[in-house]
Amino acid sequence: MPSLDDARSKLDALEQRPPTGVMGWSASEILQHCAQSVEMSIQGFPTMRSIIVRGLFGPMVKRKFLKAGAMKHDLTAPIPGAPPLDREVPLAEALKRLRASFDAFQGYRGELSPHFAYGAVSHDEYAQLHAMHVLEHLQALGL
């Protein structure tokens, strides 16, 4: 099962050889998006999907991803209600933010916020989902 340590290793590789070009979002925007997801699992998501999605469809998708150990989703879909991503943020700053979000998440012992689509998610499940989310985005960058 992928872990946040696996994602950290890929971030180190990204830092050593930044991508020269990507389709859609910039590498910095991708890292900002991933950081938003981790941060919002602690702070709360600004917009939630319907109760039907969070109570039925979201949990099914969550279980599918967890069982597969990998995620497949729209790589250009923003988090609903999240602040816009900033193409001008330097890659080093976005890397620092994502790493800080990992540290905050791993050190957090309180109740986590429900996911905007999956609904209730345990700390262990969120750790795996965050890792899969980041790794899928990094794979699109060639890592």
N, C-alpha and C positions, 0 to 999 in steps of 0.2 A: 504494500500500500504506500503511495507517495506520502512524503512528510514535508513539513516546513523546512527541515534541514536539506532535503533534496532541492527545494525551491531556492534556498539560500546559495547552494552550490552553483546553480544555474545563474543566479544573479552575479556571482563572482566571475563566471565565464563571460557574461554580458559586459561587465565592467572592463574586462581584459581586452575584449574585441567587440566594441559596439557595432550594431548593424549599420550598414551603409544606406539601406533603404528598406522600407516596409510599405505594404499596401494598407490603406485606411489610416489608422492612428499612428502617430510617431511612437518610437520606443518609450519616450518619456510619458506620453499620454497613456500608453498601456500600463506602465508601472503606477501612474497616478490612479488609474481605474482599479487596479488590483489593491492598492493601498486603501482606497475608499471602501472596498468590500470588506477588508479586514477591520478597518476602523469602525464601520457601521455595524459589524457584528457585536461590538461592544456598546457603541453609542446609540444605536438604533437607526433603522432605515427611514428616510424621509417620506417615502410613499410605499404603501403595501399593496400587493395584488388582492383581489377579492377573497373573501372567506372560502369560497369554493375552490379557488386555486390553492390557497394555503392549507386548506383542510383535506383536499383530495389529490389533485394533480401534482402539486409541488412535492408532497411527501413521496409520491411514486417516483418522480424524477430523481429526487434526492437518493432514494434507495437504489435506483438503477445505477447512478454514478458511483455510489459507495461500493456496490457489489462489483462493478466493472473495474474500479480502481482508477478510473479516468473519466474525464468530462469532455463532452462535445456540445458546444453552444455557439451562439452568434457572437463572434469575436469583436463586433463593432456595436453591440447593444449596450448603451449606457445603463447604469443603475437608475431605476426610476426615481426622479426627484433629486438626484445627486447634483452637486455643483458641476458646472461645465469643466471639462479638462482643458488645460492650458498648454498649447503646443510650444510656448516660449519657455517653459520650465526646463532648465538644463537637465540632462540625463542624470548627472551626479546627484542633483537635488532629489529627483524622483526616486533614485535608488535608495538614498538615505531615508526618505519618507517610508518606502515600502519596508525596509529593514526595521525601522522604528515601529511600524505597525505590527510586524511579526513579534518584536520584543514585547510590546504592550499586550498583545493577545496572549502570548505564552505566559506572561506574568499575571494575567487577569484571573481572579478567582471568584468574581461575582457572577450573577446570573447574566447570561448572554441574551441579546435581543433576538426576537424571532427574525428569520430571514424573510425578505419581502415576498418570496415565492414559495419557499420550502416550509415556512412556518417554524415550529419549534425545532431547534437543532442543539444537540449536546456539544460540550467543549471538544470532545474527541472527534465528533462528526465534523464540526466546523474546521478543526485543524486539517482533517483530510480534504474537505471540500476546498478550503483556501489553497492548500498545496496543489490540488488538481487544477484549480482555476488559474493560478499563476503559471503552472507548468504548461498548460494548454496555450496560454498567451505567449509564453517564451518559445514554445515549439514553433509558433507561427513566425517568430523572429529568426528561426534557424538554429535554435539552441536545443 
